[in-house]
Amino acid sequence: MKKATLITIALCFTVSSLLANETYYQKMGETLQKFNKCSSVEEFREVANTFANISRVETKEWLPLYYEAHCYILMSFIDRTGANDSYLDQAETSINKMLELVPEEGEVYALQAFYHTGRLVVNPAERAMTTAPLVSQSLGKALSLDPGNPRALYIKLSNEMGTAQYFGQDTAPMCKQAQLLLDTWDSHTPESPIHPSWGKEQTEEIVSLCSK
């Protein structure tokens, strides 16, 4: 009788866990659909708040924090009111939480490199010496954990392209790298439909610019 009771409890726990997991994936999927349609600071802020709410419930999941941070990083690139650093402050908070949850996740370090790039873009002249090494450090960590991570490779390539253009250097080597990255992009399969998959369109833009 005792054994049967334990089995029943175990089954109930399993069913409950599966239902909770299904709810999490459904909520993440719905919010990601909205995220993919965002084009303004206001829209990204609304979606960031939703991801923040999910992360407060799903305290052991890093993906809600990832997309919350991603929203704020993108907001820093499109905002024209001078609030760029304040968005990046919020992104940094989420990134630090992820580093505690999953310290060996390459995607987190790739996003951290994107975050540092955002800081650099706010004031390149004053921040290049201190922030550029942080970008390289994060990319190095991301690629050491996942050498084929296309987002880390895209960010590295994009930054190298920007630096070459700024100093009037030849961008042909980066163009070749962009084409190679695009050709091999789909060989790196995300772990699930809600895992990071962005960057291919941005790489296509680089290839397109190289062909002009």
C-alpha positions as CSV (number, residue, x, y, z in Angstrom):
1,M,0.0,0.0,0.0
2,K,2.8,2.4,0.9
3,K,4.6,1.6,-2.3
4,A,1.5,2.3,-4.4
5,T,1.0,5.6,-2.6
6,L,4.6,6.6,-3.4
7,I,4.1,5.7,-7.0
8,T,0.9,7.7,-7.2
9,I,2.7,10.8,-5.7
10,A,5.6,10.4,-8.1
11,L,3.2,10.2,-11.1
12,C,1.3,13.3,-9.9
13,F,4.5,15.2,-9.5
14,T,5.7,14.2,-13.0
15,V,2.4,15.3,-14.6
16,S,2.5,18.6,-12.7
17,S,6.0,19.2,-13.8
18,L,5.2,18.4,-17.4
19,L,2.2,20.8,-17.3
20,A,4.3,23.5,-15.8
21,N,7.0,23.0,-18.4
22,E,4.4,23.1,-21.2
23,T,3.0,26.4,-19.8
24,Y,6.5,27.9,-19.7
25,Y,7.3,27.0,-23.3
26,Q,3.9,28.3,-24.5
27,K,4.4,31.6,-22.7
28,M,7.9,31.9,-24.0
29,G,6.8,31.1,-27.5
30,E,4.0,33.7,-27.5
31,T,6.3,36.4,-26.1
32,L,9.0,35.6,-28.7
33,Q,6.5,36.0,-31.5
34,K,5.9,39.6,-30.1
35,F,9.7,40.1,-29.7
36,N,10.3,39.3,-33.4
37,K,7.8,42.0,-34.4
38,C,9.2,44.8,-32.2
39,S,10.5,47.9,-33.9
40,S,10.3,50.6,-31.3
41,V,11.6,51.3,-27.8
42,E,8.0,51.1,-26.5
43,E,7.4,47.7,-28.0
44,F,10.7,46.3,-26.8
45,R,10.0,47.6,-23.3
46,E,6.6,45.9,-23.2
47,V,8.1,42.6,-24.3
48,A,11.1,43.0,-21.9
49,N,8.6,43.4,-19.0
50,T,6.8,40.2,-20.0
51,F,10.1,38.3,-20.1
52,A,10.9,39.8,-16.7
53,N,7.6,38.5,-15.3
54,I,8.3,35.0,-16.7
55,S,11.8,35.0,-15.1
56,R,10.3,35.9,-11.7
57,V,8.1,32.8,-11.9
58,E,10.7,30.5,-13.6
59,T,13.6,31.3,-11.4
60,K,15.7,28.4,-12.6
61,E,15.4,29.3,-16.3
62,W,17.9,31.6,-18.0
63,L,16.2,32.2,-21.3
64,P,13.6,34.8,-20.0
65,L,16.6,36.7,-18.6
66,Y,18.4,36.4,-21.9
67,Y,15.6,37.9,-23.9
68,E,14.9,40.6,-21.4
69,A,18.5,41.6,-21.6
70,H,18.4,41.4,-25.4
71,C,15.4,43.7,-25.5
72,Y,17.3,46.4,-23.5
73,I,20.4,46.0,-25.6
74,L,18.4,46.6,-28.8
75,M,16.6,49.5,-27.1
76,S,20.0,51.1,-26.5
77,F,20.8,51.0,-30.2
78,I,17.6,52.5,-31.4
79,D,16.9,55.1,-28.7
80,R,17.7,58.7,-29.6
81,T,16.9,60.4,-26.3
82,G,20.3,59.8,-24.6
83,A,19.0,57.1,-22.3
84,N,21.2,54.4,-23.9
85,D,23.3,53.6,-20.8
86,S,20.2,53.3,-18.6
87,Y,18.9,50.5,-20.9
88,L,22.3,48.8,-20.8
89,D,22.3,49.0,-17.0
90,Q,19.1,46.9,-17.0
91,A,20.6,44.5,-19.5
92,E,23.7,44.1,-17.3
93,T,21.5,43.1,-14.3
94,S,19.9,40.3,-16.3
95,I,23.2,39.2,-17.8
96,N,24.8,38.9,-14.3
97,K,21.8,36.8,-13.1
98,M,22.3,34.5,-16.1
99,L,26.0,34.1,-15.3
100,E,25.1,32.9,-11.9
101,L,22.5,30.4,-13.3
102,V,24.5,29.1,-16.3
103,P,28.2,30.1,-16.0
104,E,29.2,27.7,-18.8
105,E,26.6,28.8,-21.4
106,G,28.2,30.2,-24.5
107,E,25.1,32.1,-25.6
108,V,25.2,34.2,-22.4
109,Y,28.8,35.3,-23.2
110,A,27.9,36.1,-26.8
111,L,25.1,38.3,-25.5
112,Q,27.4,39.8,-23.0
113,A,29.7,40.7,-25.9
114,F,26.8,42.4,-27.7
115,Y,26.0,44.3,-24.4
116,H,29.6,45.5,-24.2
117,T,29.4,46.6,-27.9
118,G,26.3,48.6,-26.9
119,R,28.3,50.4,-24.2
120,L,31.1,51.1,-26.8
121,V,28.7,52.5,-29.4
122,V,27.4,55.1,-26.9
123,N,30.7,56.8,-26.9
124,P,33.4,55.1,-29.0
125,A,36.0,57.8,-28.7
126,E,36.0,57.7,-24.9
127,R,35.2,54.0,-24.3
128,A,37.3,52.2,-27.0
129,M,40.3,51.6,-24.8
130,T,38.4,50.2,-21.8
131,T,35.4,48.5,-23.5
132,A,36.8,46.9,-26.6
133,P,38.9,44.5,-24.5
134,L,35.7,43.5,-22.6
135,V,34.0,42.7,-26.0
136,S,37.0,40.5,-27.0
137,Q,37.0,38.8,-23.6
138,S,33.3,37.9,-23.7
139,L,33.7,36.6,-27.3
140,G,36.7,34.6,-26.4
141,K,34.7,32.9,-23.6
142,A,31.7,32.3,-25.8
143,L,33.8,30.7,-28.5
144,S,35.8,28.6,-26.1
145,L,32.6,27.1,-24.8
146,D,30.9,26.8,-28.2
147,P,33.4,27.4,-31.1
148,G,30.7,27.3,-33.8
149,N,28.3,29.7,-32.1
150,P,27.0,31.8,-35.0
151,R,25.9,34.7,-32.8
152,A,29.4,35.1,-31.3
153,L,30.9,34.8,-34.7
154,Y,28.5,37.4,-36.1
155,I,29.3,39.9,-33.3
156,K,33.0,39.4,-33.8
157,L,32.7,39.9,-37.5
158,S,30.4,42.9,-37.2
159,N,32.8,44.6,-34.8
160,E,35.8,43.9,-37.0
161,M,33.9,45.2,-40.0
162,G,33.0,48.4,-38.1
163,T,36.6,48.9,-37.0
164,A,38.0,48.4,-40.5
165,Q,35.5,50.9,-41.9
166,Y,36.2,53.4,-39.2
167,F,39.9,53.4,-40.0
168,G,39.5,53.1,-43.8
169,Q,40.9,49.6,-43.9
170,D,40.2,46.9,-46.5
171,T,37.0,45.0,-45.5
172,A,37.4,42.2,-48.1
173,P,38.7,39.6,-45.5
174,M,35.6,40.3,-43.4
175,C,33.3,39.9,-46.4
176,K,34.8,36.5,-47.1
177,Q,34.2,35.6,-43.4
178,A,30.6,36.8,-43.6
179,Q,29.8,34.7,-46.6
180,L,31.4,31.6,-44.9
181,L,29.4,32.3,-41.8
182,L,26.2,32.6,-43.7
183,D,26.9,29.4,-45.7
184,T,27.4,27.4,-42.5
185,W,24.8,29.2,-40.3
186,D,22.2,26.5,-40.4
187,S,24.7,23.8,-39.3
188,H,24.4,25.2,-35.7
189,T,21.0,24.0,-34.5
190,P,19.4,25.7,-31.5
191,E,18.7,23.4,-28.6
192,S,15.0,24.2,-28.8
193,P,12.6,26.6,-30.6
194,I,12.9,29.1,-27.8
195,H,16.7,29.1,-27.7
196,P,18.6,32.0,-29.4
197,S,18.6,31.8,-33.1
198,W,19.0,35.5,-34.2
199,G,21.9,36.9,-36.3
200,K,21.3,35.3,-39.7
201,E,19.5,38.3,-41.1
202,Q,22.2,40.6,-39.9
203,T,24.8,38.5,-41.5
204,E,22.9,38.5,-44.7
205,E,22.9,42.3,-44.6
206,I,26.7,42.3,-44.3
207,V,27.0,40.0,-47.3
208,S,24.6,42.2,-49.2
209,L,26.6,45.3,-48.4
210,C,29.8,43.5,-49.4
211,S,28.4,42.8,-52.9
212,K,27.7,46.4,-53.6
